[in-house]
Amino acid sequence: MKKLIALFAVSAVASTSAVAGIALSGSASVSYDDNGSAASETTYDADLLVTGTAGSTTVTVGADVDGATWSTSSAAMSTSIGPVTVVADMFDEVSATTDSGGQTNETVDTGVTISLDAPIGDATVGVDNSGNVTISGTWSGVTMSHTSKSAGDTTTASAAIAGMDVSVTNKAGSTTWSLGTTVSGVALTLASSQKVTATFGLAGNTMTVSSIPAVATAGATATTNATTAVAAYSTVAISRSLTSGATLAATYSTLNDSLTLKASVAF
């Protein structure tokens, strides 16, 4: 009997230890869109993320659970061996197309990336299974990253200068940028695409006004999807956090004179 009790105690400790290394998080939302003069619609979204940790190894698996069946949305594993970090992306995500023209054409994105914290000015050097080499780090307050690859090098730089957040990206010779600052409590952002956003209010109770530039029809290229013409429009979004933990948001768009109401919660 004592042996059985001891065996049960060991089993209980083992199972408790396994559960302690697993974290569950997720989000859920429901949206109602009157779609202006078109028929209204209601959409739902619910996602779960399971994170397992054992020592320096972490495994994350995401699932979309609002449909008739659960479907995997992400799966990745990362581990550290001394100064070396290995990250494996084990699921090929399918990205949704956009009207902005900035969406990269869909490619298989599974693979393994190995990074080394090299003692060269606090830089990190990484290489993935495609042979792309990335060097990144922060020097004198400027965060920079350069990726060398056959399809075209990518260089990004960001810094906070005199109260202004500046970000610049050059991809295969094409440069984009964004500027962000706060004036009299209003957070302003300007992008090279001519998109402008202004956010008013305090955390948990905000209003965001956005001006989105027109998009011209363009064919697909080696790096972007084809786009259809979209006229310039503006949006006004009001978001409020409730004591219940949920967030209510209302968004009006001049693109189709629509009002969208959304309730969401994250846990």
SERO-439637 format. One record per residue (C-alpha): x, y, z. Coordinates in pm, 1 decimal, always signed. Layout:
N
+----------+----------+----------+
|        X |        Y |        Z |
+----------+----------+----------+
|        X |        Y |        Z |
...
+----------+----------+----------+
This chain:
267
+----------+----------+----------+
|        X |        Y |        Z |
+----------+----------+----------+
|     +0.0 |     +0.0 |     +0.0 |
|   +279.6 |   +243.4 |    +88.6 |
|   +445.4 |   +173.0 |   -246.6 |
|   +119.5 |   +247.3 |   -427.9 |
|    +79.8 |   +573.3 |   -235.8 |
|   +438.9 |   +672.9 |   -314.6 |
|   +388.9 |   +586.5 |   -683.0 |
|    +71.6 |   +795.3 |   -693.6 |
|   +253.3 |  +1087.7 |   -530.3 |
|   +531.3 |  +1075.3 |   -789.3 |
|   +274.7 |  +1062.2 |  -1071.7 |
|    +88.1 |  +1358.2 |   -926.7 |
|   +405.5 |  +1564.2 |   -899.3 |
|   +503.8 |  +1477.1 |  -1256.3 |
|   +165.8 |  +1574.5 |  -1398.8 |
|   +158.0 |  +1898.2 |  -1200.0 |
|   +505.5 |  +1985.7 |  -1327.6 |
|   +396.8 |  +1926.8 |  -1687.9 |
|    +89.7 |  +2148.8 |  -1651.0 |
|   +295.2 |  +2421.2 |  -1482.3 |
|   +506.4 |  +2448.9 |  -1797.9 |
|   +204.3 |  +2522.2 |  -2019.3 |
|    +39.9 |  +2861.6 |  -2058.8 |
|   -291.8 |  +2919.8 |  -2234.3 |
|   -392.6 |  +3255.9 |  -2383.9 |
|   -625.0 |  +3376.2 |  -2652.8 |
|   -874.1 |  +3630.3 |  -2780.3 |
|  -1231.4 |  +3647.2 |  -2905.9 |
|  -1440.1 |  +3910.3 |  -3080.0 |
|  -1769.9 |  +3969.2 |  -3251.9 |
|  -1827.0 |  +4245.5 |  -3509.0 |
|  -2139.0 |  +4392.3 |  -3665.3 |
|  -2095.0 |  +4594.1 |  -3986.0 |
|  -2391.8 |  +4773.3 |  -4141.5 |
|  -2190.3 |  +4797.0 |  -4469.9 |
|  -2352.2 |  +5126.1 |  -4561.4 |
|  -2612.8 |  +5070.0 |  -4832.8 |
|  -2515.6 |  +4702.7 |  -4873.8 |
|  -2646.5 |  +4415.3 |  -4663.2 |
|  -2519.7 |  +4412.8 |  -4305.1 |
|  -2310.3 |  +4124.0 |  -4170.9 |
|  -2189.6 |  +3981.4 |  -3842.0 |
|  -1848.9 |  +3814.3 |  -3810.8 |
|  -1681.3 |  +3619.3 |  -3531.5 |
|  -1323.1 |  +3539.1 |  -3441.6 |
|  -1174.6 |  +3327.2 |  -3162.4 |
|   -813.0 |  +3221.1 |  -3126.9 |
|   -615.7 |  +3017.0 |  -2874.4 |
|   -240.4 |  +3008.9 |  -2815.3 |
|    -74.9 |  +2727.4 |  -2621.2 |
|   +279.9 |  +2794.6 |  -2497.7 |
|   +491.7 |  +2514.6 |  -2353.3 |
|   +821.1 |  +2584.1 |  -2179.9 |
|  +1090.5 |  +2339.5 |  -2071.2 |
|  +1419.6 |  +2495.6 |  -1969.4 |
|  +1539.5 |  +2720.9 |  -2251.3 |
|  +1304.7 |  +2563.0 |  -2507.5 |
|   +964.9 |  +2711.2 |  -2592.3 |
|   +697.2 |  +2566.8 |  -2819.3 |
|   +393.8 |  +2771.0 |  -2928.2 |
|    +90.8 |  +2641.7 |  -3116.0 |
|   -192.3 |  +2869.4 |  -3226.8 |
|   -539.7 |  +2766.5 |  -3339.9 |
|   -838.7 |  +2937.8 |  -3497.7 |
|  -1137.5 |  +2797.9 |  -3309.0 |
|  -1438.8 |  +2995.7 |  -3433.5 |
|  -1517.5 |  +2772.8 |  -3732.2 |
|  -1684.7 |  +2433.3 |  -3753.0 |
|  -1348.1 |  +2271.1 |  -3678.4 |
|  -1029.3 |  +2384.6 |  -3509.0 |
|   -756.8 |  +2484.1 |  -3754.5 |
|   -389.6 |  +2542.3 |  -3682.7 |
|   -276.3 |  +2900.4 |  -3736.2 |
|    +84.4 |  +2881.4 |  -3612.3 |
|   +342.8 |  +2637.1 |  -3476.6 |
|   +695.9 |  +2728.5 |  -3373.9 |
|   +977.6 |  +2612.9 |  -3148.6 |
|  +1276.9 |  +2804.8 |  -3017.2 |
|  +1570.1 |  +2704.3 |  -2801.7 |
|  +1901.3 |  +2848.0 |  -2686.9 |
|  +2233.5 |  +2670.2 |  -2667.2 |
|  +2482.1 |  +2909.8 |  -2512.9 |
|  +2507.1 |  +3214.2 |  -2745.5 |
|  +2321.6 |  +3030.1 |  -3024.9 |
|  +1942.8 |  +3061.6 |  -3067.9 |
|  +1754.0 |  +2823.9 |  -3297.2 |
|  +1398.7 |  +2906.3 |  -3412.9 |
|  +1191.5 |  +2662.7 |  -3619.9 |
|   +870.5 |  +2775.9 |  -3793.8 |
|   +676.2 |  +2453.7 |  -3849.7 |
|   +355.7 |  +2590.1 |  -4002.1 |
|   +304.6 |  +2761.5 |  -4337.2 |
|    +77.0 |  +3058.5 |  -4269.0 |
|   -140.6 |  +3189.1 |  -4550.9 |
|   -143.4 |  +3569.1 |  -4551.9 |
|   -451.8 |  +3762.8 |  -4655.5 |
|   -413.7 |  +3991.7 |  -4955.2 |
|   -456.2 |  +4365.0 |  -4908.6 |
|   -536.0 |  +4670.0 |  -5122.6 |
|   -226.4 |  +4858.1 |  -5008.9 |
|    +18.3 |  +4707.2 |  -5257.7 |
|   +265.3 |  +4637.0 |  -4977.3 |
|   +173.7 |  +4271.9 |  -4929.5 |
|   +455.1 |  +4033.8 |  -5022.7 |
|   +349.6 |  +3755.0 |  -5257.6 |
|   +261.5 |  +3435.1 |  -5075.6 |
|   +555.5 |  +3197.5 |  -5031.4 |
|   +625.1 |  +2898.1 |  -4811.5 |
|   +749.4 |  +3046.8 |  -4484.1 |
|   +841.7 |  +2736.8 |  -4286.4 |
|  +1209.0 |  +2702.2 |  -4202.8 |
|  +1482.0 |  +2726.3 |  -3942.8 |
|  +1675.8 |  +3036.8 |  -3837.4 |
|  +1997.5 |  +3020.8 |  -3637.9 |
|  +2119.0 |  +3335.3 |  -3461.6 |
|  +2447.8 |  +3401.9 |  -3287.0 |
|  +2502.9 |  +3677.9 |  -3032.6 |
|  +2840.6 |  +3776.5 |  -3172.7 |
|  +3067.0 |  +4017.2 |  -2979.0 |
|  +3086.6 |  +4270.2 |  -3264.0 |
|  +2947.3 |  +4592.9 |  -3126.7 |
|  +2649.3 |  +4422.7 |  -2957.6 |
|  +2527.8 |  +4289.8 |  -3292.5 |
|  +2334.8 |  +3971.2 |  -3356.4 |
|  +2417.8 |  +3764.2 |  -3663.4 |
|  +2162.9 |  +3517.3 |  -3799.7 |
|  +2124.6 |  +3283.5 |  -4096.0 |
|  +1814.7 |  +3093.3 |  -4208.9 |
|  +1762.9 |  +2779.7 |  -4415.6 |
|  +1742.0 |  +2988.6 |  -4736.0 |
|  +2091.7 |  +3125.6 |  -4683.4 |
|  +1973.1 |  +3477.5 |  -4592.8 |
|  +2211.7 |  +3647.7 |  -4350.6 |
|  +2085.1 |  +3913.6 |  -4107.3 |
|  +2292.6 |  +4147.5 |  -3890.6 |
|  +2105.8 |  +4358.2 |  -3636.2 |
|  +2175.8 |  +4566.7 |  -3330.2 |
|  +2147.2 |  +4906.8 |  -3164.6 |
|  +2420.6 |  +5168.0 |  -3187.3 |
|  +2403.4 |  +5522.8 |  -3043.3 |
|  +2027.5 |  +5489.8 |  -2996.2 |
|  +1963.4 |  +5376.8 |  -3354.4 |
|  +1831.2 |  +5022.8 |  -3409.2 |
|  +1941.7 |  +4878.7 |  -3743.1 |
|  +1894.6 |  +4551.6 |  -3929.3 |
|  +2036.9 |  +4439.7 |  -4263.2 |
|  +1937.3 |  +4118.5 |  -4440.5 |
|  +2138.1 |  +3999.6 |  -4738.5 |
|  +1942.9 |  +3774.9 |  -4975.9 |
|  +1928.8 |  +3691.8 |  -5344.9 |
|  +1583.3 |  +3851.0 |  -5399.5 |
|  +1709.9 |  +4190.1 |  -5280.6 |
|  +1869.0 |  +4316.6 |  -4960.1 |
|  +1653.2 |  +4469.8 |  -4687.3 |
|  +1778.4 |  +4737.7 |  -4449.3 |
|  +1574.7 |  +4893.6 |  -4167.3 |
|  +1661.7 |  +5169.6 |  -3921.7 |
|  +1460.0 |  +5323.4 |  -3639.7 |
|  +1533.9 |  +5582.8 |  -3373.8 |
|  +1374.6 |  +5835.3 |  -3139.7 |
|  +1506.7 |  +6181.5 |  -3226.7 |
|  +1395.8 |  +6495.9 |  -3041.4 |
|  +1063.4 |  +6340.0 |  -2938.8 |
|   +997.8 |  +6192.4 |  -3283.5 |
|   +997.4 |  +5821.8 |  -3373.8 |
|  +1158.7 |  +5769.5 |  -3714.5 |
|  +1159.9 |  +5442.6 |  -3910.9 |
|  +1311.3 |  +5385.2 |  -4256.3 |
|  +1310.0 |  +5063.8 |  -4462.7 |
|  +1486.4 |  +4998.8 |  -4791.2 |
|  +1382.8 |  +4677.3 |  -4963.8 |
|  +1542.2 |  +4583.7 |  -5296.8 |
|  +1603.9 |  +4953.4 |  -5370.6 |
|  +1256.6 |  +5075.8 |  -5270.6 |
|  +1243.7 |  +5298.0 |  -4960.4 |
|   +951.3 |  +5350.8 |  -4722.4 |
|   +941.1 |  +5553.7 |  -4402.1 |
|   +719.7 |  +5660.7 |  -4114.1 |
|   +727.8 |  +5945.6 |  -3861.7 |
|   +550.1 |  +5950.2 |  -3529.1 |
|   +526.0 |  +6218.2 |  -3260.8 |
|   +293.4 |  +6350.2 |  -2991.1 |
|   +167.0 |  +6709.2 |  -2994.3 |
|    -52.1 |  +6840.3 |  -2709.8 |
|   -150.4 |  +6485.9 |  -2616.3 |
|   -233.6 |  +6386.6 |  -2974.8 |
|    -26.9 |  +6101.8 |  -3124.7 |
|    +40.5 |  +6170.5 |  -3493.0 |
|   +181.8 |  +5928.2 |  -3750.9 |
|   +278.4 |  +6002.7 |  -4111.0 |
|   +390.9 |  +5732.0 |  -4354.9 |
|   +555.9 |  +5753.7 |  -4696.1 |
|   +234.8 |  +5609.7 |  -4843.0 |
|    +74.8 |  +5944.8 |  -4737.8 |
|   -133.9 |  +5772.3 |  -4472.2 |
|   -192.3 |  +5996.5 |  -4169.4 |
|   -333.4 |  +5892.0 |  -3830.1 |
|   -412.4 |  +6095.7 |  -3520.1 |
|   -500.1 |  +5935.3 |  -3185.8 |
|   -673.0 |  +6134.0 |  -2909.3 |
|   -754.0 |  +6043.8 |  -2549.6 |
|   -604.0 |  +5829.0 |  -2277.9 |
|   -522.2 |  +5460.2 |  -2270.9 |
|   -845.8 |  +5262.2 |  -2262.9 |
|  -1057.5 |  +5543.6 |  -2405.8 |
|   -928.3 |  +5667.4 |  -2740.0 |
|  -1039.6 |  +5804.1 |  -3075.4 |
|   -825.5 |  +5750.2 |  -3385.1 |
|   -876.2 |  +5945.5 |  -3708.4 |
|   -704.6 |  +5808.1 |  -4020.4 |
|   -666.6 |  +5939.7 |  -4374.0 |
|   -590.5 |  +5659.7 |  -4622.2 |
|   -458.9 |  +5759.6 |  -4966.2 |
|   -594.2 |  +5627.7 |  -5294.4 |
|   -449.9 |  +5306.3 |  -5439.6 |
|   -404.5 |  +5269.5 |  -5814.6 |
|   -449.1 |  +4945.9 |  -6007.1 |
|   -119.5 |  +4759.4 |  -6037.7 |
|    -12.5 |  +4418.9 |  -6162.7 |
|   +171.9 |  +4162.2 |  -5955.8 |
|   +550.1 |  +4189.4 |  -5930.9 |
|   +819.6 |  +3967.1 |  -5788.9 |
|   +764.0 |  +4115.4 |  -5442.7 |
|   +399.9 |  +4235.7 |  -5431.1 |
|    +53.4 |  +4112.8 |  -5514.9 |
|   -168.8 |  +4269.4 |  -5779.3 |
|   -388.8 |  +4551.4 |  -5647.0 |
|   -719.1 |  +4699.2 |  -5753.6 |
|   -795.7 |  +5070.8 |  -5751.6 |
|   -935.5 |  +5208.4 |  -5424.6 |
|  -1038.3 |  +5571.9 |  -5374.6 |
|   -897.1 |  +5776.2 |  -5087.5 |
|  -1104.6 |  +5756.0 |  -4771.5 |
|  -1102.5 |  +5831.2 |  -4399.2 |
|  -1193.5 |  +5637.4 |  -4086.7 |
|  -1284.9 |  +5736.6 |  -3732.3 |
|  -1246.2 |  +5469.2 |  -3464.9 |
|  -1354.3 |  +5503.0 |  -3100.3 |
|  -1233.3 |  +5240.2 |  -2852.4 |
|  -1322.7 |  +5200.5 |  -2485.0 |
|  -1198.6 |  +4945.2 |  -2231.3 |
|  -1459.8 |  +4815.9 |  -1985.3 |
|  -1408.8 |  +4706.2 |  -1626.3 |
|  -1531.4 |  +4361.3 |  -1732.0 |
|  -1209.0 |  +4319.9 |  -1932.7 |
|  -1374.6 |  +4355.9 |  -2272.2 |
|  -1312.4 |  +4632.8 |  -2526.0 |
|  -1583.9 |  +4800.5 |  -2728.9 |
|  -1497.3 |  +4975.0 |  -3055.7 |
|  -1694.2 |  +5164.6 |  -3318.7 |
|  -1540.1 |  +5247.1 |  -3657.2 |
|  -1690.4 |  +5465.3 |  -3929.1 |
|  -1547.2 |  +5454.5 |  -4282.8 |
|  -1618.9 |  +5697.4 |  -4564.2 |
|  -1513.6 |  +5431.8 |  -4817.3 |
|  -1859.9 |  +5273.3 |  -4814.2 |
|  -2035.4 |  +5490.1 |  -4552.9 |
|  -2028.9 |  +5198.9 |  -4306.6 |
|  -2029.3 |  +5170.1 |  -3929.5 |
|  -1867.8 |  +4868.0 |  -3762.6 |
|  -1928.5 |  +4777.0 |  -3397.9 |
|  -1685.6 |  +4532.4 |  -3237.6 |
|  -1663.6 |  +4372.7 |  -2892.7 |
|  -1342.9 |  +4185.9 |  -2809.8 |
|  -1161.1 |  +4029.1 |  -2516.4 |
|   -810.2 |  +3893.0 |  -2468.8 |
|   -700.2 |  +3651.8 |  -2196.8 |
+----------+----------+----------+
